[in-house]
Amino acid sequence: MLNHQSDASIFPSPFASNTNDDIPEIRERIPGRLWRPRKTIRAEDQPEWRPRGRGDKNGAPQSPHPPDPTPDPTGPFIRPPLHAHTRRPAATPRTWMVGVPAIPGAHARCRLLDLYTSSAGTATAKMGFLQTFVRNDAMKTDPPEVYNWRVFLLACASCFGGTLFGMDIGIISGVITMDTFEAAFGYSKLGSKTAIKLADANLSANIVSVMQAGAFAGALLAFPIADKYGRKPGLLTAAFFAAIGGLMQAASSGNLGCLYAGRFIEGLGLGAATMLTPTYISENAPRAVRGMLVGLYQLFETMGAMIAFWINYGALLNIKGNGQWQVPLAMQCLPAVLLFGGMLFCNESPRWLARTDQWEKSTAVLSHVRKLPAEHPYVQAELVEMRKQLAEELASVGGSRSWWSLAKEMATIPGNRRRAAISIFLMICQQMTGTNAVNYYAPTIFTDLGVTGNANSLFATGIYGIVKMVSCALFLAFLADTLGRKKSFLWTGIAMGIAMFYLGFYVRFDPPKAGASVPPAGYVALVMVYLFAAFFQLGWGPVCWIYVSEIPASRLRSLNVSLAAATQWLFNLVVARSTPVMLDTVGSNGYGTYFIFGCFCFGMVVFAFFFVPETKGISLERMDELFGVASFDDVVDVGVAAQHAAMDEKDAAVHVEGI
């Protein structure tokens, strides 16, 4: 059974104090998931080796070979002698836990072997199903039990925070084009026809932008809440604010002040959720499918946008009067209720618990989420990695735990500074693709491309939502943890740039004419809008959230993701505020808008190629090693730890059959 560390004073067993004099009692895994207390063996306590016959007096088989060279005695655990057919010489000194199961009676052992085989079969079948879609090195070594329904359910429960975002985008983009909404909020009283058009664009931008301003503030405020009180309380608070804001918007009844206040309050919840959800999932997810699980945030966002588009379409066709826009705005409360209810049944992040020195709770939660006993080598190895990372981070700032020390740690250590810069720039790039320009103003853009009638425009927007959701689902299933992050950034950036440039050329040289049918080039332009949505969901949409939540150091994760989320909302605000004006002023029919976004798409490909390292299949703690902040050479990989333990169990089973 594995545990690994290099300095007992810094990286003790999760069940022991920090001194070498304390020898903890460790439970050792045996076939059949039964356990017995075992005591660790130190170098000075190593029994003298001598060859024996079939086995010793307790029935434990003896190796015909002498034991491995004694490891460094400063560590709290060393490896005991291995059986002849399982000898795996270590290249460097490691530390291990005792791993020789002892069960009296061959019959009992055979019975336990049957139980273990039956139990492991189900987990292996689940892993085989995932291996059909996810192919990376971590998937090959990690125990199958870690890919269980618990981690998927907690990811889905927290991802309703993404649905909040998606439903707001989808609903407000359709509501601001409804005649009943314009009448309720006095669009027709703004002056001449030209003034009405410009004021209409400005007022629409204001209504959309107030929420982004609240979300910017919410993303920044979520950091101290998440660090002090935890990820789970933060998500519950975000759901509460989002629900209150949605109700205020629905009840505004033509009062712009109430509408603005509701959108700002809702924005506080949305911004906090965008920071907390990816952080919470990444800290719970197994490394091999972390991309898939964190990417569920983007999938739930696209699901919310798709549902919202169809809510708008149904309200337009079936509801008259103010209810036509009030019902969609009230529906924004639904994901907030689901987020709040779901999180009530979820655990706190094990890494936040570890960061706050609640190691017993962290061990229990990690064991629950991984669906493995706390003493399993995979869980133990993951805990040791967490301890090592936290110890080195604290050592870099002299052991200080203040918020000022976090800022110092991020600004003064090159690897941390680089990660913060990458996170911020990725979020700028994500918004400058123009995706939210299309999301917020899709009905207007489809009208500019020749789709006539409000209902037809909303219908085209609904199809756009379906394309986004399906594309995102395909990416998460087949590419997120197989193709990886960097390659996804590269090819989708190029594809989105091509789509945007085509739209710009079409609007510039063959714009749609009022009353005329859509030309063939116009249909290609409509296809390009849908392809742009698909390309975004196959790369820059979900991967940005995956990347910024997995690369930060443990102590800096909340701050790093908070800055990234706030940057996303800031540029979301810039794009939302400027897009309607750009479509009216940057060239005829706004063709220059598409060229601007296309240039950004090509530019960010260059950035990703030179500055974004691949992270698929790497544990959160080993990101420090990837960015040159720490070395894990003296620590056994968690998957290797589990594999060694599994081989030892097989060896024990083989010996049983010979008795």
C-alpha positions in Angstrom: 0.0 0.0 0.0 1.5 3.3 -1.1 2.2 6.6 0.5 4.9 8.9 -0.7 6.8 11.8 0.7 10.3 13.0 1.2 10.4 14.8 4.5 8.3 13.5 7.3 8.4 16.8 9.1 6.7 18.5 6.2 4.6 15.8 4.7 3.3 13.5 7.4 0.7 10.8 6.9 -2.8 12.3 7.0 -3.4 10.2 10.0 -0.3 11.3 12.0 1.2 14.4 13.5 4.2 16.1 12.1 6.9 14.3 14.1 8.8 11.2 13.2 8.2 9.8 16.8 4.5 9.4 16.2 3.8 6.1 14.5 0.1 6.2 13.3 -2.0 3.1 13.1 -2.8 2.4 9.4 -5.5 0.2 8.1 -4.3 -2.1 5.4 -6.5 -3.1 2.5 -7.1 -6.8 1.8 -9.2 -8.6 -0.7 -12.9 -8.3 -0.1 -12.6 -4.7 1.2 -12.0 -5.9 4.7 -9.5 -4.1 6.9 -7.3 -4.8 9.8 -5.1 -2.4 11.8 -1.4 -2.5 10.9 1.6 -0.8 12.3 4.1 1.0 10.1 7.7 -0.3 9.8 10.7 2.0 10.1 14.2 1.3 8.8 15.4 0.7 12.4 12.6 -1.7 13.0 13.0 -3.7 9.8 13.1 -7.4 10.6 16.2 -9.4 9.6 15.6 -11.2 6.4 16.1 -14.9 6.1 14.8 -17.4 3.5 12.0 -19.6 4.7 10.0 -22.4 3.2 6.3 -22.2 2.1 5.5 -19.5 4.6 6.1 -18.3 8.2 4.1 -19.5 11.2 1.4 -16.9 10.4 0.9 -18.2 6.9 2.5 -15.1 5.2 4.6 -16.2 2.2 8.3 -15.4 2.4 10.4 -14.1 -0.5 13.4 -16.2 -1.6 15.3 -12.9 -2.3 16.7 -10.4 0.2 14.7 -7.2 0.8 15.2 -4.0 -1.2 17.9 -1.7 0.0 16.7 0.2 3.1 15.1 3.6 2.0 15.9 6.9 3.7 15.1 6.4 7.4 14.1 10.0 7.9 10.7 9.1 6.2 7.9 7.8 8.4 7.2 4.8 6.1 9.4 2.3 4.2 8.6 -0.5 1.8 8.7 -4.0 3.3 10.2 -7.0 1.4 8.2 -8.0 -1.7 7.3 -11.4 -3.0 9.6 -12.8 -5.6 7.2 -12.5 -8.5 6.2 -8.9 -7.6 9.6 -7.3 -7.1 9.7 -3.9 -8.6 13.1 -2.2 -7.8 12.7 1.5 -7.0 14.9 3.9 -9.0 14.9 6.4 -6.2 14.2 6.0 -2.5 10.4 6.1 -1.8 8.3 5.7 1.3 5.6 3.1 1.6 3.1 1.6 3.9 3.1 -2.0 5.0 1.3 -4.2 2.5 1.2 -7.9 3.5 -2.3 -9.1 4.1 -2.7 -11.8 6.7 -5.9 -13.8 6.9 -6.0 -17.0 8.8 -7.3 -19.9 6.8 -7.2 -20.6 3.0 -11.0 -21.0 2.8 -11.6 -17.6 4.2 -9.1 -16.1 1.8 -10.7 -17.7 -1.3 -14.1 -16.4 -0.1 -12.7 -12.9 0.2 -11.2 -13.2 -3.3 -14.6 -14.0 -4.7 -16.1 -10.9 -2.9 -13.4 -8.7 -4.2 -13.7 -9.9 -7.8 -17.4 -9.3 -7.8 -17.1 -5.8 -6.3 -14.3 -4.7 -8.7 -16.2 -6.0 -11.8 -18.8 -3.3 -11.7 -16.2 -0.5 -11.3 -14.2 -1.9 -14.1 -17.2 -2.0 -16.4 -17.9 1.7 -15.6 -14.3 2.6 -16.4 -14.4 0.6 -19.7 -17.4 2.7 -20.7 -15.5 5.9 -20.0 -12.4 4.6 -21.7 -14.5 4.4 -24.9 -14.7 8.2 -24.9 -11.8 9.4 -22.8 -8.2 8.4 -23.6 -5.3 9.7 -21.7 -2.5 8.4 -19.5 -4.3 9.0 -16.2 -7.3 7.0 -17.3 -5.1 4.0 -17.8 -3.6 4.1 -14.3 -6.3 5.4 -12.0 -8.6 2.9 -10.1 -12.0 2.5 -11.8 -13.9 3.4 -8.6 -13.0 7.1 -8.8 -15.2 7.5 -11.9 -18.5 7.1 -10.1 -21.9 8.7 -10.1 -21.2 10.8 -7.0 -18.7 13.1 -8.7 -20.9 13.4 -11.7 -23.9 14.3 -9.6 -22.1 17.0 -7.6 -20.7 18.4 -10.8 -24.2 18.6 -12.3 -25.7 20.1 -9.2 -23.2 22.9 -9.1 -23.4 23.5 -12.9 -26.8 25.0 -12.5 -24.7 28.1 -11.9 -23.9 27.9 -15.6 -27.5 27.6 -16.4 -28.1 30.9 -14.6 -25.7 32.6 -17.1 -27.1 30.8 -20.2 -30.8 31.6 -19.4 -30.0 35.2 -18.8 -28.2 35.5 -22.1 -31.0 33.7 -24.0 -34.0 35.4 -22.3 -32.8 39.0 -22.4 -31.7 38.7 -26.1 -35.2 37.8 -27.1 -37.1 40.0 -24.6 -35.5 43.3 -25.6 -36.8 42.7 -29.2 -40.5 42.1 -28.2 -43.0 44.9 -29.0 -44.7 44.5 -25.7 -41.4 45.0 -23.8 -40.6 48.1 -25.9 -44.0 49.5 -25.3 -43.8 48.9 -21.5 -40.4 50.6 -21.2 -41.2 53.6 -23.4 -39.0 53.0 -26.5 -41.6 54.7 -28.7 -41.3 58.0 -26.8 -37.7 58.7 -27.6 -38.1 61.2 -30.5 -37.5 61.0 -34.3 -37.0 57.7 -36.2 -33.3 58.1 -36.3 -33.1 59.0 -32.7 -35.3 56.1 -31.8 -33.0 53.7 -33.6 -29.9 54.9 -31.8 -31.6 55.3 -28.4 -33.1 51.9 -28.9 -29.6 50.4 -29.4 -28.3 52.3 -26.3 -31.2 51.3 -24.1 -30.9 47.7 -25.1 -27.2 47.8 -24.3 -27.9 49.4 -20.9 -30.4 46.7 -20.0 -28.0 44.0 -21.0 -24.9 45.7 -19.5 -26.2 46.3 -16.0 -26.2 42.6 -15.3 -22.5 42.3 -16.5 -21.6 45.1 -14.1 -23.2 43.2 -11.2 -21.5 40.0 -12.3 -18.1 41.7 -12.4 -18.6 42.7 -8.8 -20.0 39.3 -7.8 -17.0 37.5 -9.3 -14.6 39.6 -7.2 -16.7 39.4 -4.0 -16.9 35.6 -4.3 -13.2 35.2 -3.7 -13.1 36.2 0.0 -16.4 34.4 0.7 -15.2 31.2 -1.0 -11.8 31.4 0.9 -13.3 32.1 4.3 -16.5 30.2 4.4 -16.1 27.5 1.6 -17.2 26.8 -1.9 -20.6 25.3 -0.9 -21.8 28.3 1.1 -20.7 30.6 -1.7 -22.8 28.8 -4.3 -25.8 28.8 -2.0 -25.4 32.6 -1.6 -25.0 33.0 -5.4 -28.3 31.1 -6.0 -30.1 33.3 -3.5 -29.1 36.6 -5.1 -29.8 35.3 -8.6 -33.4 34.3 -7.6 -34.1 37.7 -6.0 -32.8 39.5 -9.1 -35.0 37.5 -11.4 -38.1 38.1 -9.4 -37.4 41.9 -9.4 -37.1 42.0 -13.2 -40.3 40.1 -13.7 -42.1 42.5 -11.3 -40.6 45.7 -12.8 -43.8 46.4 -14.9 -42.2 49.2 -17.0 -40.1 50.7 -14.2 -36.6 51.0 -15.5 -35.1 51.5 -12.0 -36.6 48.3 -10.7 -35.4 46.5 -13.9 -31.9 47.8 -13.5 -31.8 47.0 -9.8 -33.0 43.4 -10.5 -30.5 42.8 -13.2 -27.6 44.1 -11.0 -28.6 41.9 -8.1 -29.0 38.9 -10.4 -25.6 39.8 -11.8 -24.0 39.5 -8.3 -25.3 35.9 -8.2 -24.2 35.0 -11.8 -20.8 36.5 -11.3 -20.2 34.6 -8.1 -21.4 31.3 -9.7 -19.0 31.7 -12.6 -16.1 31.9 -10.2 -17.3 29.2 -7.8 -18.7 26.5 -10.0 -15.5 25.7 -12.0 -13.4 26.0 -8.9 -15.7 23.6 -6.9 -15.8 21.0 -9.7 -12.1 21.1 -10.4 -11.3 20.5 -6.7 -13.6 17.4 -6.6 -13.0 15.9 -10.0 -10.6 13.0 -10.8 -7.8 14.1 -13.0 -8.5 12.0 -16.0 -12.1 13.4 -16.5 -11.6 16.8 -15.0 -12.0 18.5 -18.4 -15.3 16.7 -19.0 -16.6 17.5 -15.5 -15.6 21.2 -15.4 -16.8 21.5 -19.0 -20.3 20.6 -17.8 -20.4 24.2 -16.7 -20.4 25.3 -20.3 -22.8 22.5 -21.3 -25.3 23.7 -18.7 -24.8 27.3 -19.8 -25.6 26.3 -23.4 -28.6 24.3 -22.2 -29.9 27.3 -20.3 -29.5 29.5 -23.4 -31.3 26.9 -25.6 -34.2 26.6 -23.2 -34.4 30.4 -22.9 -34.6 30.9 -26.6 -37.5 28.5 -26.8 -39.2 30.1 -23.8 -39.1 33.4 -25.6 -40.4 31.8 -28.8 -43.3 30.2 -27.0 -44.1 33.4 -25.0 -44.2 35.4 -28.3 -46.6 33.0 -29.9 -48.9 32.2 -27.0 -48.9 35.1 -24.4 -50.3 38.6 -24.9 -49.6 41.8 -23.0 -46.9 42.3 -20.4 -47.0 38.6 -19.6 -45.2 38.0 -22.9 -41.9 39.4 -21.4 -42.6 38.9 -17.7 -43.0 35.1 -17.9 -39.5 34.6 -19.5 -37.9 37.0 -17.0 -39.5 35.1 -14.1 -38.2 31.8 -15.5 -34.7 33.0 -14.8 -35.4 32.0 -11.2 -35.7 28.3 -12.1 -31.9 27.4 -12.3 -31.3 29.4 -9.1 -33.8 27.2 -7.3 -32.2 24.1 -8.7 -28.7 25.3 -7.8 -29.7 26.0 -4.2 -31.5 22.7 -3.8 -28.8 20.6 -5.4 -26.0 22.2 -3.4 -27.8 21.4 -0.1 -27.0 17.7 -0.8 -23.4 18.2 -1.9 -20.2 18.0 0.1 -17.7 20.8 0.6 -14.5 20.8 -1.5 -11.9 18.4 0.0 -9.1 20.8 -1.1 -10.7 23.8 0.6 -11.0 21.7 3.8 -7.3 20.7 3.5 -6.3 24.3 2.9 -8.1 25.3 6.2 -6.3 22.4 8.0 -9.5 20.3 8.4 -7.6 17.1 7.3 -10.0 14.6 8.9 -12.9 16.1 7.0 -10.9 16.4 3.9 -9.9 12.8 4.0 -13.6 11.7 4.6 -14.9 13.8 1.8 -12.2 12.7 -0.7 -12.9 9.1 0.3 -16.6 9.6 -0.3 -16.1 11.4 -3.7 -13.6 8.8 -4.9 -15.8 6.0 -3.6 -12.7 4.4 -2.0 -11.8 3.8 1.6 -9.7 6.5 3.2 -6.8 4.1 3.6 -6.7 3.3 -0.1 -3.3 4.2 -1.7 -4.9 6.4 -4.3 -6.6 8.5 -1.6 -3.5 8.5 0.5 -1.3 9.5 -2.4 -3.7 12.4 -3.3 -3.6 13.6 0.2 0.2 13.6 0.3 0.3 15.6 -2.9 -2.1 18.1 -1.3 0.1 18.3 1.8 3.2 18.8 -0.2 1.7 21.6 -2.4 0.3 23.5 0.6 3.5 23.2 2.6 5.6 24.5 -0.2 3.2 27.4 -0.9 3.2 28.4 2.8 7.0 28.1 2.9 7.2 30.6 0.0 5.5 33.3 2.1 7.0 32.4 5.4 3.9 30.5 6.6 1.5 33.5 6.4 -2.1 32.8 5.6 -3.3 36.4 5.2 -4.9 37.7 2.0 -2.0 40.0 1.5 0.3 37.0 1.5 -1.8 35.5 -1.3 -1.4 38.6 -3.4 2.4 38.5 -2.7 2.6 34.9 -3.6 0.8 35.5 -6.9 2.8 38.6 -7.8 6.3 37.6 -6.7 6.6 33.9 -7.8 7.1 33.7 -11.6 5.2 30.5 -12.0 2.1 31.9 -10.2 2.4 35.2 -12.0 2.5 33.4 -15.3 -0.6 31.4 -14.5 -2.6 34.5 -13.5 -1.6 36.2 -16.7 -2.6 33.2 -18.8 -6.0 33.0 -17.0 -6.8 36.7 -17.5 -5.7 36.7 -21.2 -7.7 33.6 -22.0 -10.8 35.2 -20.7 -10.2 38.3 -22.7 -9.7 36.2 -25.8 -12.9 34.2 -25.1 -15.0 37.4 -25.1 -13.3 38.9 -28.1 -14.2 36.0 -30.3 -17.5 37.8 -30.5 -19.5 34.9 -29.1 -21.6 36.9 -26.7 -22.2 39.6 -29.3 -24.0 36.8 -31.2 -25.6 35.4 -28.0 -27.1 38.7 -26.8 -28.0 40.1 -30.2 -28.7 36.9 -32.2 -32.2 38.0 -33.3 -30.8 41.4 -34.5 -27.9 39.6 -36.4 -30.2 37.1 -38.0 -32.4 40.0 -39.2 -29.3 41.7 -40.7 -28.5 38.5 -42.5 -32.0 38.4 -44.1 -34.2 36.4 -41.7 -37.4 38.5 -41.6 -40.1 38.6 -38.9 -39.6 38.5 -35.2 -40.9 35.0 -34.8 -38.6 33.7 -37.6 -35.6 35.5 -36.0 -36.3 33.9 -32.6 -36.8 30.5 -34.3 -33.4 30.8 -36.0 -31.9 31.8 -32.6 -33.5 28.8 -31.0 -31.8 26.5 -33.5 -28.6 28.4 -32.8 -29.0 27.4 -29.1 -29.5 23.7 -30.0 -26.3 23.7 -32.2 -24.3 25.1 -29.3 -25.6 22.6 -26.8 -25.0 19.6 -29.1 -21.5 20.7 -30.0 -20.6 21.2 -26.4 -21.8 17.8 -25.4 -19.8 16.2 -28.3 -16.7 18.0 -27.2 -17.0 17.0 -23.6 -17.6 13.3 -24.5 -14.9 12.8 -27.1 -12.3 15.6 -27.1 -12.0 17.5 -23.7 -9.7 14.9 -22.0 -8.6 13.1 -25.2 -7.5 15.8 -27.7 -6.6 18.1 -24.8 -6.7 21.8 -24.1 -4.0 23.3 -26.3 -5.0 21.6 -29.6 -8.7 22.5 -28.9 -7.7 26.2 -28.6 -5.6 26.1 -31.8 -7.9 24.6 -34.4 -11.2 26.2 -33.2 -9.6 29.7 -33.1 -8.7 29.3 -36.8 -12.1 28.0 -37.7 -14.0 30.8 -35.8 -11.8 33.4 -37.6 -12.7 32.0 -41.0 -16.4 32.0 -40.1 -16.3 35.6 -38.9 -14.5 36.8 -42.0 -17.0 35.2 -44.3 -19.8 37.0 -42.4 -18.0 40.3 -42.8 -17.4 39.8 -46.5 -21.1 38.8 -47.1 -22.5 41.8 -45.2 -20.0 44.1 -47.0 -20.4 42.9 -50.6 -23.8 41.2 -50.8 -26.0 42.5 -48.0 -29.6 41.3 -47.7 -32.2 43.6 -49.2 -35.6 44.4 -47.6 -38.4 42.3 -49.2 -35.9 40.2 -51.2 -35.4 36.5 -50.8 -32.2 35.4 -49.1 -29.5 34.7 -51.7 -27.4 31.5 -51.7 -24.5 33.4 -50.1 -26.9 34.5 -47.4 -27.8 30.9 -46.6 -24.0 30.1 -46.4 -23.8 33.1 -44.0 -26.5 31.6 -41.8 -24.6 28.3 -41.8 -21.5 30.2 -40.8 -23.2 31.6 -37.7 -24.1 28.1 -36.7 -20.6 26.8 -37.4 -19.1 29.6 -35.4 -21.3 28.6 -32.5 -20.2 24.9 -32.9 -16.5 25.8 -33.2 -16.7 28.0 -30.0 -18.2 25.1 -28.1 -15.6 22.7 -29.3 -12.8 24.9 -27.9 -12.7 28.4 -26.5 -16.1 28.1 -24.7 -15.6 25.2 -22.3 -11.8 25.0 -22.4 -11.2 28.5 -20.9 -13.2 27.6 -17.8 -11.5 24.2 -17.6 -8.0 25.7 -17.9 -8.3 28.7 -15.5 -9.8 26.5 -12.8 -7.1 23.7 -12.9 -3.8 25.6 -13.3 -3.7 27.8 -10.2 -1.9 26.8 -7.0 -4.1 25.5 -4.2 -4.0 28.6 -2.0 -4.4 30.9 -5.0 -7.2 29.0 -6.9 -10.0 31.2 -5.6 -8.1 34.5 -6.3 -6.9 33.3 -9.7 -10.4 32.1 -10.9 -12.0 35.2 -9.3 -9.7 37.5 -11.4 -10.3 35.4 -14.5 -14.1 35.4 -14.0 -14.1 39.2 -13.3 -12.1 39.7 -16.5 -14.6 37.6 -18.4 -17.5 39.8 -17.2 -15.6 43.0 -17.7 -15.0 42.2 -21.4 -18.5 40.7 -21.6 -19.7 44.1 -20.6 -17.5 45.8 -23.1 -18.8 43.6 -25.9 -22.4 43.8 -24.9 -22.2 47.6 -24.6 -20.5 48.2 -27.9 -21.9 45.5 -30.2 -25.3 47.2 -31.0 -23.5 50.5 -31.7 -20.8 48.7 -33.8 -23.5 46.9 -35.9 -24.9 50.4 -36.7 -21.7 52.3 -37.2 -18.7 50.2 -38.2 -19.3 50.0 -41.9 -22.5 49.5 -43.8 -24.6 46.9 -42.0 -21.8 46.6 -39.4 -19.5 44.5 -41.6 -16.5 45.8 -39.8 -17.7 44.2 -36.5 -17.2 40.8 -38.0 -13.7 41.6 -39.2 -12.7 42.9 -35.8 -13.8 39.7 -34.1 -12.2 37.5 -36.8 -8.8 39.2 -36.3 -9.0 38.5 -32.6 -9.8 34.8 -33.3 -6.6 34.5 -35.4 -4.5 36.5 -32.9 -5.4 34.3 -30.0 -4.3 31.2 -31.9 -0.8 32.6 -31.8 -1.1 33.2 -28.1 -2.3 29.7 -27.4 0.5 28.1 -29.5 3.3 29.9 -27.7 2.1 30.4 -24.1 -0.5 27.7 -23.2 1.0 24.3 -22.0 -1.1 21.1 -22.1 -2.7 20.0 -18.8 -4.9 17.1 -19.6 -4.6 14.2 -17.2 -2.3 16.1 -14.7 -3.4 16.3 -11.1 -4.2 19.8 -9.7 -1.2 19.6 -7.3 1.3 18.7 -10.1 0.4 21.9 -12.0 3.0 23.5 -9.7 5.5 21.2 -11.3 4.3 22.0 -14.8 4.8 25.8 -14.2 8.1 25.4 -12.4 7.0 26.3 -8.9 7.6 22.9 -7.2 9.1 19.5 -7.9 7.3 16.2 -7.3 10.2 13.9 -8.3 10.1 12.4 -4.8 6.4 11.7 -4.9 4.8 8.7 -6.5 2.1 9.4 -9.0 -1.4 8.7 -7.6 -2.2 6.3 -10.4 1.0 4.4 -10.0 0.3 4.2 -6.3 -3.0 2.6 -7.0 -1.6 0.2 -9.6 1.1 -1.0 -7.2 -1.5 -1.7 -4.6 -3.7 -3.6 -7.1 -0.8 -5.7 -8.1 0.0 -6.6 -4.5 -3.7 -7.6 -4.0 -3.4 -9.9 -7.0 -0.2 -11.4 -5.7 -1.9 -12.1 -2.4 -4.8 -13.8 -4.3 -2.3 -16.0 -6.2 -0.7 -17.1 -2.9 -4.2 -18.0 -1.6 -4.7 -20.4 -4.4 -1.5 -22.2 -3.6 -2.3 -22.7 0.0 
